[in-house]
Amino acid sequence: MSDAGCPIVIDPLVRDLDGETRRVRQAGALVPIDLLGVPAWSVTRHSDARRLLTDRRLVKDLGRWRLWRSGEVTREWPLIGMIDPGRSMFTVDGAEHRRLRAKTAQAVTPRRLENLRPVIERVTRQLLDDVEVRGARGPVDLKPVFARPLPMTVISVLMGVDPALHPRLHVLYRAFFSTVTPQDERLAVIGELDRVFTEMVRARTARPTDDLTSALILADQGGEPLTEAEVVGTLQAMVGAGHETTIGLILNAVRALLTHPDQLRAVLDGAVGWDAVIEETLRWDTPVSHLLMRFATEDIAVADGVIREGDGVVISYRAIGRDPEHHGPDADEFDLARTPAAKHLAFGHGPHICPGAALSRLEAGIALAALFVRFPRLRLAVPAEELRNEPVLTQNDVHSLPVHLHG
């Protein structure tokens, strides 16, 4: 990589996410980083990220990455599955991206999402019933019994995934995202996920049902239909990202409220709405720490540096969410009264903006409101400083969130 100083090593074990966020942000607007031994650029400012996310000179095409072309990065790099997860709208640009995104838009309609509302409410009630039973015996970890099964159930209903697959999918996705998974095991996981979803797509092709996977297979209006590989890639990406980021959003919002009791009281009293909780959590403690990766097709000047042709670029959403130039000098503070004009970029921007943003917001709004209505005296069962993250470099993924339900 050209013109890069000493890179900041991104900790694969995520032992100090707040400190790392500060270091990356304070190092500049365009910062050289080290991702498990591989150099890249980190974009840390809201204004630069917003511009670059619509810059046609930054593409998703892995073949434009100099380190991939030279063979310095291979399939043995632990993060390659994040960059090359299969062909879908998430991995292509330009006309092909527009074609694939249009097919998904035909299927992910506001009406289809609104039809999920009663499903989300029902599953939330059922999970909270179980949480209450568990809480009678002592502290409850909200992650495995509430925040994790809810998004997986909802995205499975949307995509038509068999609920019997949930336990195995949880195991596979945890291994896929974790930086401590041996690479041979991770490649086996990637292969198994591909087989699982390919079998599902072939079953839906033979017998379509009322789900998004079937809709993608049948979405042939207005041009060439999706190939099997494109449907499989979209299905994998939607299930993986669609449940993982929502887990983070729910848990991070609960953690933020329980560590800011005055602001929680304002929410419970009705002075602040759940929409404000969701948007401030997305800004302040965004579920995605570092989004991998785009590649420069030519030199691009950015603030205090230059991205050279062939360089890899990471959008560091957590640093961007705490950018004082955009969010003010108190950007490091969780503040539900923050002006809504200070828009965040937690779901991205431009052509590749997250297609599941509306669903994630819907799920979190229903889940958080129901949780705190049921348990208004909810409190952490351990000191906040003892909470730790999973070893997931790209996600802000808390390991557990143990709580007392009744104070």
Secondary structure by P-SEA (a helix, b strand, c coil): ccccccccccccccccaaaaaaaaaacccbbbbbcccbbbbbbccaaaaaaaaaccccccccccccccccccccccccccccccccccccccccaaaaaaaaaaaacccaaaaaaaaaaaaaaaaaaaaaaaaaaaacccccccccccaaaaaaaaaaacccccaaaaaaaaaaaaacccccaaaaaaaaaaaaaaaaaaaaaaaacccccaaaaaaacccccccccaaaaaaaaaaaaaaacaaaaaaaaaaaaaaaacaaaaaaaaaccccaaaaaaaaaaaccccccccbbbbccccccccccccccbbbbbaaaaaaacccccccccccccccccccccccccccccccccaaaaaaaaaaaaaaaaaaacccccccccccccccccccccccccbbbbbccc
